[in-house]
């Protein structure tokens, strides 16, 4: 919004594992284990990238895909219905439920990949549309998150060494302090 004040923001998550949604499925009676993927809808993503500035519902932007291992004796149809109709998790999305065994789940769904796209679409002037897009694709969401925390810990330590004290948020941390390199080297190599 700082660069394109007239425009729209769009966030697309995935394709990736949602730990919270996976946990919600595991709480459904009859479920032994489960993994849920959030998947952006390609057609919605392309409309945004084309600068259309569409109004998109939750269902328009994403779909959900679930891989579920049942407990012995569980009713497949009841479990599927409980998942698909779960408010605040699946009811507002097109959701597909696949029933798999433990071997399949472990072999094909044990990693925690994630990613997404944050897009700002707008105009610098009436006749000049612009699109800014940031994307992320990681094979291990927990490892990537840990790397972010380490970078911020390093930056806060540097701020402390320079005499800065008090509570801060991520918005208060200068970007250059996140780097392993010092400011002089960053300016030389990047500017």
Contact map, one row per residue, 1 for C-alpha under 8 A:
11111110000000000000000000000000000000000000000000000000000000000000000000000000000000000000000000000000000000000000000100000000000000000000000000000000000000000000000000000000000000000000000
11111000000000000000000000000000000000000000000000000000000000000000000000000000000000000000000000000000000000000000000000000000000000000000000000000000000000000000000000000000000000000000000
11111000000000000000000000000000000000000000000000000000000000000000000000000000000000000000000000000000000000000000000000000000000000000000000000000000000000000000000000000000000000000000000
11111110000000000000000000000000000000000000000000000000000000000000000000000000000000000000000000000000000000000000000111110000010000000000000000000000000000000000000000000000000000000000000
11111110000000000000000000000000000000000000000000000000000000000000000000000000000000000000000000000000000000000000000001000000000000000000000000000000000000000000000000000000000000000000000
10011111000000000000000000000000000000000000000000000000000000000000000000000000000000000000000000000000000000000000000001110000000000000000000000000000000000000000000000000000000000000000000
10011111100000000000000000000000000000000000000000001000000000000000000000000000000000000000000000000000000000000000000111100000000000000000000000000000000000000000000000000000000000000000000
00000111110000000000000000000000000000000000000000001000000000000000000000000000000000000000000000000000000000000000000111000000000000000000000000000000000000000000000000000000000000000000000
00000011111000000000000000000000000000000000000000000000000000000000000000000000000000000000000000000000000000000000011110000000000000000000000000000000000000000000000000000000000000000000000
00000001111100000000000000000000000000000000000100000000000000000000000000000000000000000000000000000000000000000000111100000000000000000000000000000000000000000000000000000000000000000000000
00000000111110000000000000000000000000000000000000000000000000000000000000000000000000000000000000000000000000000001111000000000000000000000000000000000000000000000000000000000000000000000000
00000000011111000000000000000000000000010000100000000000000011000000000000000000000000000000000000000000000000000001110000000000000000000000000000000000000000000000000000000000000000000000000
00000000001111110000000000000000000001110000000000000000000001000000000000000000000000000000000000000000000000000111100000000000000000000000000000000000000000000000000000000000000000000000000
00000000000111111000000000000000000011110000000000000000000000000000000000000000000000000000000000000000000000000111000000000000000000000000000000000000000000000000000000000000000000000000000
00000000000011111000000000000000000011110000000000000000000000000000000000000000000000000000000000000000000000001111000000000000000000000000000000000000000000000000000000000000000000000000000
00000000000011111100000000000000000011100000000000000000000000000000000000000000000000000000000000000000000000011110000000000000000000000000000000000000000000000000000000000000000000000000000
00000000000001111110010000000000001111000000000000000000000000000000000000000000000000000000000000000000000000011100000000000000000000000000000000000000000000000000000000000000000000000000000
00000000000000011111110000000000001111000000000000000000000000000000000000000000000000000000000000000000000000000100000000000000000000000000000000000000000000000000000000000000000000000000000
00000000000000001111111000000000001100000000000000000000000000000000000000000000000000000000000000000000000000000000000000000000000000000000000000000000000000000000000000000000000000000000000
00000000000000000111111100000000000000000000000000000000000000000000000000000000000000000000000000000000000000000000000000000000000000000000000000000000000000000000000000000000000000000000000
00000000000000000111111110000000001100000000000000000000000000000000000000000000000000001000000000000000000000000000000000000000000000000000000000000000000000000000000000000000000000000000000
00000000000000001111111111000000011100000000000000000000000000000100000000000000000000000000000000000000000000000000000000000000000000000000000000000000000000000000000000000000000000000000000
00000000000000000011111111100000011000000000000000000000000000000000000000000000000000000000000000000000000000000000000000000000000000000000000000000000000000000000000000000000000000000000000
00000000000000000001111111110000000000000000000000000000000000000000000000000000000000001000000000000000000000000000000000000000000000000000000000000000000000000000000000000000000000000000000
00000000000000000000111111110010111000000000000000000000000000000000000000000000001000000000000000000000000000000000000000000000000000000000000000000000000000000000000000000000000000000000000
00000000000000000000011111111011110000000000000000000000000000000000000000000000000000000000000000000000000000000000000000000000000000000000000000000000000000000000000000000000000000000000000
00000000000000000000001111111010000000000000000000000000000000000000000000000000000000000000000000000000000000000000000000000000000000000000000000000000000000000000000000000000000000000000000
00000000000000000000000111111110000000000000000000000000000000000000000000000010011000000000000000000000000000000000000000000000000000000000000000000000000000000000000000000000000000000000000
00000000000000000000000001111110000000000000000000000000000000000000000000000010000000000000000000000000000000000000000000000000000000000000000000000000000000000000000000000000000000000000000
00000000000000000000000000011111000000000000000000000000000000000000011111100010000000000000000000000000000000000000000000000000000000000000000000000000000000000000000000000000000000000000000
00000000000000000000000011111111110000000000000000000000000000000001111001000010000000000000000000000000000000000000000000000000000000000000000000000000000000000000000000000000000000000000000
00000000000000000000000001000111110000000000000000000000000000000001111000000000000000000000000000000000000000000000000000000000000000000000000000000000000000000000000000000000000000000000000
00000000000000000000000011000011111000000000000000000000000000000001110000000000000000000000000000000100000000000000000000000000000000000000000000000000000000000000000000000000000000000000000
00000000000000000000011011000011111100000000000000000000000000000111100000000000000000000000000000000000100000000000000000000000000000000000000000000000000000000000000000000000000000000000000
00000000000000001110111010000000111110000000000000000000000000000111000000000000000000000000000000000000100010000000000000000000000000000000000000000000000000000000000000000000000000000000000
00000000000000001110110000000000011111000000000000000000000000011110000000000000000000000000000000000000000000000000000000000000000000000000000000000000000000000000000000000000000000000000000
00000000000001111100000000000000001111100000000000000000000000011100000000000000000000000000000000000000000000000000000000000000000000000000000000000000000000000000000000000000000000000000000
00000000000011111100000000000000000111110000000000000000000001111000000000000000000000000000000000000000000000000000000000000000000000000000000000000000000000000000000000000000000000000000000
00000000000011110000000000000000000011111000000000000000000001111000000000000000000000000000000000000000000000000000000000000000000000000000000000000000000000000000000000000000000000000000000
00000000000111100000000000000000000001111101100000000000000011100000000000000000000000000000000000000000000000000000000000000000000000000000000000000000000000000000000000000000000000000000000
00000000000000000000000000000000000000111111100000000000000111100000000000000000000000000000000000000000000000000000000000000000000000000000000000000000000000000000000000000000000000000000000
00000000000000000000000000000000000000011111110000000000000000000000000000000000000000000000000000000000000000000000000000000000000000000000000000000000000000000000000000000000000000000000000
00000000000000000000000000000000000000001111111000000000000000000000000000000000000000000000000000000000000000000000000000000000000000000000000000000000000000000000000000000000000000000000000
00000000000000000000000000000000000000011111111100000001000110000000000000000000000000000000000000000000000000000000000000000000000000000000000000000000000000000000000000000000000000000000000
00000000000100000000000000000000000000011111111110000000000010000000000000000000000000000000000000000000000000000000000000000000000000000000000000000000000000000000000000000000000000000000000
00000000000000000000000000000000000000000111111111000000000000000000000000000000000000000000000000000000000000000000000000000000000000000000000000000000000000000000000000000000000000000000000
00000000000000000000000000000000000000000011111111111100000000000000000000000000000000000000000000000000000000000000000000000000000000000000000000000000000000000000000000000000000000000000000
00000000010000000000000000000000000000000001111111111100000000000000000000000000000000000000000000000000000000000000001010000000000000000000000000000000000000000000000000000000000000000000000
00000000000000000000000000000000000000000000111111110000000000000000000000000000000000000000000000000000000000000000001010000000001000000000000000000000000000000000000000000000000000000000000
00000000000000000000000000000000000000000000011111110000000000000000000000000000000000000000000000000000000000000000000000000000000000000000000000000000000000000000000000000000000000000000000
00000000000000000000000000000000000000000000001111111000000000000000000000000000000000000000000000000000000000000000000011000000111000000000000000000000000000000000000000000000000000000000000
00000000000000000000000000000000000000000000001111111100000000000000000000000000000000000000000000000000000000000000000000000000000000000000000000000000000000000000000000000000000000000000000
00000011000000000000000000000000000000000000001100111110000000000000000000000000000000000000000000000000000000000000000011000000000000000000000000000000000000000000000000000000000000000000000
00000000000000000000000000000000000000000000001100011111000000000000000000000000000000000000000000000000000000000000000000000000000000000000000000000000000000000000000000000000000000000000000
00000000000000000000000000000000000000000000000000001111100000000000000000000000000000000000000000000000000000000000000000000000000000000000000000000000000000000000000000000000000000000000000
00000000000000000000000000000000000000000001000000000111111110000000000000000000000000000000000000000000000000000000000000000000000000000000000000000000000000000000000000000000000000000000000
00000000000000000000000000000000000000000000000000000011111110000000000000000000000000000000000000000000000000000000000000000000000000000000000000000000000000000000000000000000000000000000000
00000000000000000000000000000000000000000000000000000001111111000000000000000000000000000001100000000000000000000000000000000000000000000000000000000000000000000000000000000000000000000000000
00000000000000000000000000000000000000000000000000000001111111100000000000000000000000000001110000000000000000000000000000000000000000000000000000000000000000000000000000000000000000000000000
00000000000000000000000000000000000000001001000000000001111111000000000000000000000000000000000000000000000000000000000000000000000000000000000000000000000000000000000000000000000000000000000
00000000000100000000000000000000000000011001100000000001111111100000000000000000000000000000000000000000000000000000000000000000000000000000000000000000000000000000000000000000000000000000000
00000000000110000000000000000000000001111000000000000000011111110000000000000000000000000000110000000000000000000000000000000000000000000000000000000000000000000000000000000000000000000000000
00000000000000000000000000000000000001111000000000000000001011111000000000000000000000000000111000000000000000000000000000000000000000000000000000000000000000000000000000000000000000000000000
00000000000000000000000000000000000111100000000000000000000001111100000000000000000000000100111100000000000000000000000000000000000000000000000000000000000000000000000000000000000000000000000
00000000000000000000000000000000000111100000000000000000000000111110000000000000000000000000001111000000000000000000000000000000000000000000000000000000000000000000000000000000000000000000000
00000000000000000000010000000000011110000000000000000000000000011111000000000000000000000000001111000000000000000000000000000000000000000000000000000000000000000000000000000000000000000000000
00000000000000000000000000000000011100000000000000000000000000001111100000000000000000000000000011110000100000000000000000000000000000000000000000000000000000000000000000000000000000000000000
00000000000000000000000000000011111000000000000000000000000000000111110000000000000000000000000011111000100000000000000000000000000000000000000000000000000000000000000000000000000000000000000
00000000000000000000000000000011110000000000000000000000000000000011111000000000000000000000000000111100100000000000000000000000000000000000000000000000000000000000000000000000000000000000000
00000000000000000000000000000111100000000000000000000000000000000001111101010000000000000000000000111000000000000000000000000000000000000000000000000000000000000000000000000000000000000000000
00000000000000000000000000000111000000000000000000000000000000000000111111000000000000000000000000000000000000000000000000000000000000000000000000000000000000000000000000000000000000000000000
00000000000000000000000000000100000000000000000000000000000000000000011111000000000000000000000000000000000000000000000000000000000000000000000000000000000000000000000000000000000000000000000
00000000000000000000000000000100000000000000000000000000000000000000001111100000000000000000000000000000000000000000000000000000000000000000000000000000000000000000000000000000000000000000000
00000000000000000000000000000110000000000000000000000000000000000000011111110010000000000000000000000000000000000000000000000000000000000000000000000000000000000000000000000000000000000000000
00000000000000000000000000000100000000000000000000000000000000000000000011111110000000000000000000000000000000000000000000000000000000000000000000000000000000000000000000000000000000000000000
00000000000000000000000000000000000000000000000000000000000000000000010001111111000000000000000000000000000000000000000000000000000000000000000000000000000000000000000000000000000000000000000
00000000000000000000000000000000000000000000000000000000000000000000000000111111100000000000000000000000000000000000000000000000000000000000000000000000000000000000000000000000000000000000000
00000000000000000000000000000000000000000000000000000000000000000000000000111111110000000000000000000000000000000000000000000000000000000000000000000000000000000000000000000000000000000000000
00000000000000000000000000011110000000000000000000000000000000000000000001111111111000000000000000000000000000000000000000000000000000000000000000000000000000000000000000000000000000000000000
00000000000000000000000000000000000000000000000000000000000000000000000000011111111100000000000010000000000000000000000000000000000000000000000000000000000000000000000000000000000000000000000
00000000000000000000000000000000000000000000000000000000000000000000000000001111111110000000000000000000000000000000000000000000000000000000000000000000000000000000000000000000000000000000000
00000000000000000000000000010000000000000000000000000000000000000000000000000111111111000000000000000000000000000000000000000000000000000000000000000000000000000000000000000000000000000000000
00000000000000000000000010010000000000000000000000000000000000000000000000000011111111000100000000000000000000000000000000000000000000000000000000000000000000000000000000000000000000000000000
00000000000000000000000000000000000000000000000000000000000000000000000000000001111111000110001100000000000000000000000000000000000000000000000000000000000000000000000000000000000000000000000
00000000000000000000000000000000000000000000000000000000000000000000000000000000111111100110000000000000000000000000000000000000000000000000000000000000000000000000000000000000000000000000000
00000000000000000000000000000000000000000000000000000000000000000000000000000000011111111110000000000000000000000000000000000000000000000000000000000000000000000000000000000000000000000000000
00000000000000000000000000000000000000000000000000000000000000000000000000000000000011111111000000000000000000000000000000000000000000000000000000000000000000000000000000000000000000000000000
00000000000000000000000000000000000000000000000000000000000000000000000000000000000001111111000000000000000000000000000000000000000000000000000000000000000000000000000000000000000000000000000
00000000000000000000100100000000000000000000000000000000000000000000000000000000000001111111000000000000000000000000000000000000000000000000000000000000000000000000000000000000000000000000000
00000000000000000000000000000000000000000000000000000000000000010000000000000000001111111111111000000000000000000000000000000000000000000000000000000000000000000000000000000000000000000000000
00000000000000000000000000000000000000000000000000000000000000000000000000000000000111111111110000000000000000000000000000000000000000000000000000000000000000000000000000000000000000000000000
00000000000000000000000000000000000000000000000000000000011000000000000000000000000000111111110000000000000000000000000000000000000000000000000000000000000000000000000000000000000000000000000
00000000000000000000000000000000000000000000000000000000011001110000000000000000000000000111111000000000000000000000000000000000000000000000000000000000000000000000000000000000000000000000000
00000000000000000000000000000000000000000000000000000000001001110000000000000000000000000111111100000000000000000000000000000000000000000000000000000000000000000000000000000000000000000000000
00000000000000000000000000000000000000000000000000000000000000111100000000000000000100000100111110000000000000000000000000000000000000000000000000000000000000000000000000000000000000000000000
00000000000000000000000000000000000000000000000000000000000000011100000000000000000100000000011111000000000000000000000000000000000000000000000000000000000000000000000000000000000000000000000
00000000000000000000000000000000000000000000000000000000000000001111000000000001000000000000001111100000000000000000000000000000000000000000000000000000000000000000000000000000000000000000000
00000000000000000000000000000000000000000000000000000000000000001111000000000000000000000000000111110000000000000000000000000000000000000000000000000000000000000000000000000000000000000000000
00000000000000000000000000000000000000000000000000000000000000000011110000000000000000000000000011111000000000000000000000000000000000000000000000000000000000000000000000000000000000000000000
00000000000000000000000000000000000000000000000000000000000000000011110000000000000000000000000001111101100000000000000000000000000000000000000000000000000000000000000000000000000000000000000
00000000000000000000000000000000000000000000000000000000000000000001110000000000000000000000000000111111100000000000000000000000000000000000000000000000000000000000000000000000000000000000000
00000000000000000000000000000000100000000000000000000000000000000000100000000000000000000000000000011111110000000000000000000000000000000000000000000000000000000000000000000000000000000000000
00000000000000000000000000000000000000000000000000000000000000000000000000000000000000000000000000001111111000000000000000000000000000000000000000000000000000000000000000000000000000000000000
00000000000000000000000000000000000000000000000000000000000000000000000000000000000000000000000000011111111110000000000000000000000000000000000000000000000000000000000000000000000000000000000
00000000000000000000000000000000011000000000000000000000000000000011100000000000000000000000000000011111111111000000000000000000000000000000000000000000000000000000000000000000000000000000000
00000000000000000000000000000000000000000000000000000000000000000000000000000000000000000000000000000111111111000000000000000000000000000000000000000000000000000000000000000000000000000000000
00000000000000000000000000000000000000000000000000000000000000000000000000000000000000000000000000000011111111000000000000000000000000000000000000000000000000000000000000000000000000000000000
00000000000000000000000000000000000000000000000000000000000000000000000000000000000000000000000000000001111111100000000000000000000000000000000000000000000000000000000000000000000000000000000
00000000000000000000000000000000001000000000000000000000000000000000000000000000000000000000000000000001111111110000000000000000000000000000000000000000000000000000000000000000000000000000000
00000000000000000000000000000000000000000000000000000000000000000000000000000000000000000000000000000000111111110000000000000000000000000000000000000000000000000000000000000000000000000000000
00000000000000000000000000000000000000000000000000000000000000000000000000000000000000000000000000000000000111111000000000000000000000000011000000000000000000000000000000000000000000000000000
00000000000000011000000000000000000000000000000000000000000000000000000000000000000000000000000000000000000011111100000000000000000000000011110000000000000000000000000000000000000000000000000
00000000000000111000000000000000000000000000000000000000000000000000000000000000000000000000000000000000000000111110000000000000000000001111100000000000000000000000000000000000000000000000000
00000000000011111100000000000000000000000000000000000000000000000000000000000000000000000000000000000000000000011111000000000000000000011111100000000000000000000000000000000000000000000000000
00000000000011110000000000000000000000000000000000000000000000000000000000000000000000000000000000000000000000001111100000000000000000111100000000000000000000000000000000000000000000000000000
00000000001111100000000000000000000000000000000000000000000000000000000000000000000000000000000000000000000000000111110000000000000000111000000000000000000000000000000000000000000000000000000
00000000011110000000000000000000000000000000000000000000000000000000000000000000000000000000000000000000000000000011111000000000000011110000000000000000000000000000000000000000000000000000000
00000000111100000000000000000000000000000000000000000000000000000000000000000000000000000000000000000000000000000001111100000000000011100000000000000000000000000000000000000000000000000000000
00000000111000000000000000000000000000000000000110000000000000000000000000000000000000000000000000000000000000000000111110000000001111000000000000000000000000000000000000000000000000000000000
10010011110000000000000000000000000000000000000000000000000000000000000000000000000000000000000000000000000000000000011111000000001110000000000000000000000000000000000000000000000000000000000
00010011100000000000000000000000000000000000000110101000000000000000000000000000000000000000000000000000000000000000001111100000111100000000000000000000000000000000000000000000000000000000000
00011111000000000000000000000000000000000000000000101000000000000000000000000000000000000000000000000000000000000000000111110000111000000000000000000000000000000000000000000000000000000000000
00010110000000000000000000000000000000000000000000000000000000000000000000000000000000000000000000000000000000000000000011111111110000000000000000000000000000000000000000000000000000000000000
00010100000000000000000000000000000000000000000000000000000000000000000000000000000000000000000000000000000000000000000001111101110000000000000000000000000000000000000000000000000000000000000
00000000000000000000000000000000000000000000000000000000000000000000000000000000000000000000000000000000000000000000000000111111100000000000000000000000000000000000000000000000000000000000000
00000000000000000000000000000000000000000000000000000000000000000000000000000000000000000000000000000000000000000000000000111111100000000000000000000000000000000000000000000000000000000000000
00000000000000000000000000000000000000000000000000000000000000000000000000000000000000000000000000000000000000000000000000101111100000000000000000000000000000000000000000000000000000000000000
00000000000000000000000000000000000000000000000000000000000000000000000000000000000000000000000000000000000000000000000000111111110000000000000000000000000000000000000000000000000000000000000
00000000000000000000000000000000000000000000000000100000000000000000000000000000000000000000000000000000000000000000000011111111111000000000000000000000000000000000000000000000000000000000000
00010000000000000000000000000000000000000000000000100000000000000000000000000000000000000000000000000000000000000000000011110001111100000000000000000000000000000000000000000000000000000000000
00000000000000000000000000000000000000000000000010100000000000000000000000000000000000000000000000000000000000000000001111000000111110000000000000000000000000000000000000000000000000000000000
00000000000000000000000000000000000000000000000000000000000000000000000000000000000000000000000000000000000000000000001110000000011111000000000000000000000000000000000000000000000000000000000
00000000000000000000000000000000000000000000000000000000000000000000000000000000000000000000000000000000000000000000111100000000001111100000000000000000000000000000000000000000000000000000000
00000000000000000000000000000000000000000000000000000000000000000000000000000000000000000000000000000000000000000000111000000000000111110000000000000000000000000000000000000000000000000000000
00000000000000000000000000000000000000000000000000000000000000000000000000000000000000000000000000000000000000000011110000000000000011111000000000000000000000000000000000000000000000000000000
00000000000000000000000000000000000000000000000000000000000000000000000000000000000000000000000000000000000000000111100000000000000001111100000000000000000000000000000000000000000000000000000
00000000000000000000000000000000000000000000000000000000000000000000000000000000000000000000000000000000000000001111000000000000000000111110000000000000000000000000000000000000000000000000000
00000000000000000000000000000000000000000000000000000000000000000000000000000000000000000000000000000000000000001110000000000000000000011111100100000000000000000000000000000000000000000000000
00000000000000000000000000000000000000000000000000000000000000000000000000000000000000000000000000000000000000111100000000000000000000001111100000000000000000000000000000000000000000000000000
00000000000000000000000000000000000000000000000000000000000000000000000000000000000000000000000000000000000000111100000000000000000000000111111100000000000000000000000000000000000000000000000
00000000000000000000000000000000000000000000000000000000000000000000000000000000000000000000000000000000000000011100000000000000000000000111111110000000000000000000000000000000000000000000000
00000000000000000000000000000000000000000000000000000000000000000000000000000000000000000000000000000000000000010000000000000000000000000001111111000000000000000000000000000000000000000000000
00000000000000000000000000000000000000000000000000000000000000000000000000000000000000000000000000000000000000000000000000000000000000000001111111100000000000000000000000000000000000000000000
00000000000000000000000000000000000000000000000000000000000000000000000000000000000000000000000000000000000000000000000000000000000000000101111111110000000000000000000000000000000000000000000
00000000000000000000000000000000000000000000000000000000000000000000000000000000000000000000000000000000000000000000000000000000000000000000111111111000000000000000000000000000000000000000000
00000000000000000000000000000000000000000000000000000000000000000000000000000000000000000000000000000000000000000000000000000000000000000000011111111100000000000000000000000000000000000000000
00000000000000000000000000000000000000000000000000000000000000000000000000000000000000000000000000000000000000000000000000000000000000000000001111111110000000000000000000000000000000000000000
00000000000000000000000000000000000000000000000000000000000000000000000000000000000000000000000000000000000000000000000000000000000000000000000111111111000000000000000000000000000000000000000
00000000000000000000000000000000000000000000000000000000000000000000000000000000000000000000000000000000000000000000000000000000000000000000000011111111100000000000000000000000000000000000000
00000000000000000000000000000000000000000000000000000000000000000000000000000000000000000000000000000000000000000000000000000000000000000000000001111111110000000000000000000000000000000000000
00000000000000000000000000000000000000000000000000000000000000000000000000000000000000000000000000000000000000000000000000000000000000000000000000111111111000000000000000000000011000000000000
00000000000000000000000000000000000000000000000000000000000000000000000000000000000000000000000000000000000000000000000000000000000000000000000000011111111100000000000001001000010000000000000
00000000000000000000000000000000000000000000000000000000000000000000000000000000000000000000000000000000000000000000000000000000000000000000000000001111111110000000000000000000000000000000000
00000000000000000000000000000000000000000000000000000000000000000000000000000000000000000000000000000000000000000000000000000000000000000000000000000111111111000000000000000000110000000000000
00000000000000000000000000000000000000000000000000000000000000000000000000000000000000000000000000000000000000000000000000000000000000000000000000000011111111100000000000001000111000000000000
00000000000000000000000000000000000000000000000000000000000000000000000000000000000000000000000000000000000000000000000000000000000000000000000000000001111111110000000000001000000000000000000
00000000000000000000000000000000000000000000000000000000000000000000000000000000000000000000000000000000000000000000000000000000000000000000000000000000111111111000000000000000000000000000000
00000000000000000000000000000000000000000000000000000000000000000000000000000000000000000000000000000000000000000000000000000000000000000000000000000000011111111100000000000000100000000000000
00000000000000000000000000000000000000000000000000000000000000000000000000000000000000000000000000000000000000000000000000000000000000000000000000000000001111111111100000000000000000000000000
00000000000000000000000000000000000000000000000000000000000000000000000000000000000000000000000000000000000000000000000000000000000000000000000000000000000111111111100000000000000000000000000
00000000000000000000000000000000000000000000000000000000000000000000000000000000000000000000000000000000000000000000000000000000000000000000000000000000000011111111000000000000000000000000000
00000000000000000000000000000000000000000000000000000000000000000000000000000000000000000000000000000000000000000000000000000000000000000000000000000000000001111111000000000000000000000000000
00000000000000000000000000000000000000000000000000000000000000000000000000000000000000000000000000000000000000000000000000000000000000000000000000000000000000111111100000000000000000000000000
00000000000000000000000000000000000000000000000000000000000000000000000000000000000000000000000000000000000000000000000000000000000000000000000000000000000000111111110000000000000000000000000
00000000000000000000000000000000000000000000000000000000000000000000000000000000000000000000000000000000000000000000000000000000000000000000000000000000000000110011111000000000000000000000000
00000000000000000000000000000000000000000000000000000000000000000000000000000000000000000000000000000000000000000000000000000000000000000000000000000000000000000001111100000000000000000000000
00000000000000000000000000000000000000000000000000000000000000000000000000000000000000000000000000000000000000000000000000000000000000000000000000000000000000000000111110000000000000000000000
00000000000000000000000000000000000000000000000000000000000000000000000000000000000000000000000000000000000000000000000000000000000000000000000000000000000000000000011111111000000000000000000
00000000000000000000000000000000000000000000000000000000000000000000000000000000000000000000000000000000000000000000000000000000000000000000000000000000000000000000001111111000000000000000000
00000000000000000000000000000000000000000000000000000000000000000000000000000000000000000000000000000000000000000000000000000000000000000000000000000001000000000000000111111000000000000000000
00000000000000000000000000000000000000000000000000000000000000000000000000000000000000000000000000000000000000000000000000000000000000000000000000000000000000000000000111111100000000000000000
00000000000000000000000000000000000000000000000000000000000000000000000000000000000000000000000000000000000000000000000000000000000000000000000000000000000000000000000111111100000000000000000
00000000000000000000000000000000000000000000000000000000000000000000000000000000000000000000000000000000000000000000000000000000000000000000000000000001001100000000000111111110110000000000000
00000000000000000000000000000000000000000000000000000000000000000000000000000000000000000000000000000000000000000000000000000000000000000000000000000000000000000000000000111111110000000000000
00000000000000000000000000000000000000000000000000000000000000000000000000000000000000000000000000000000000000000000000000000000000000000000000000000000000000000000000000001111111000000000000
00000000000000000000000000000000000000000000000000000000000000000000000000000000000000000000000000000000000000000000000000000000000000000000000000000000000000000000000000000111111001100100000
00000000000000000000000000000000000000000000000000000000000000000000000000000000000000000000000000000000000000000000000000000000000000000000000000000000011001000000000000001111111101100000000
00000000000000000000000000000000000000000000000000000000000000000000000000000000000000000000000000000000000000000000000000000000000000000000000000000011011000000000000000001111111100000000000
00000000000000000000000000000000000000000000000000000000000000000000000000000000000000000000000000000000000000000000000000000000000000000000000000000010001000000000000000000011111111000000000
00000000000000000000000000000000000000000000000000000000000000000000000000000000000000000000000000000000000000000000000000000000000000000000000000000000000000000000000000000000111111000000000
00000000000000000000000000000000000000000000000000000000000000000000000000000000000000000000000000000000000000000000000000000000000000000000000000000000000000000000000000000000001111101100000
00000000000000000000000000000000000000000000000000000000000000000000000000000000000000000000000000000000000000000000000000000000000000000000000000000000000000000000000000000001101111111100000
00000000000000000000000000000000000000000000000000000000000000000000000000000000000000000000000000000000000000000000000000000000000000000000000000000000000000000000000000000001100011111110000
00000000000000000000000000000000000000000000000000000000000000000000000000000000000000000000000000000000000000000000000000000000000000000000000000000000000000000000000000000000000001111111000
00000000000000000000000000000000000000000000000000000000000000000000000000000000000000000000000000000000000000000000000000000000000000000000000000000000000000000000000000000000000011111111100
00000000000000000000000000000000000000000000000000000000000000000000000000000000000000000000000000000000000000000000000000000000000000000000000000000000000000000000000000000001000011111111111
00000000000000000000000000000000000000000000000000000000000000000000000000000000000000000000000000000000000000000000000000000000000000000000000000000000000000000000000000000000000000111111111
00000000000000000000000000000000000000000000000000000000000000000000000000000000000000000000000000000000000000000000000000000000000000000000000000000000000000000000000000000000000000011111111
00000000000000000000000000000000000000000000000000000000000000000000000000000000000000000000000000000000000000000000000000000000000000000000000000000000000000000000000000000000000000001111111
00000000000000000000000000000000000000000000000000000000000000000000000000000000000000000000000000000000000000000000000000000000000000000000000000000000000000000000000000000000000000000111111
00000000000000000000000000000000000000000000000000000000000000000000000000000000000000000000000000000000000000000000000000000000000000000000000000000000000000000000000000000000000000000111111
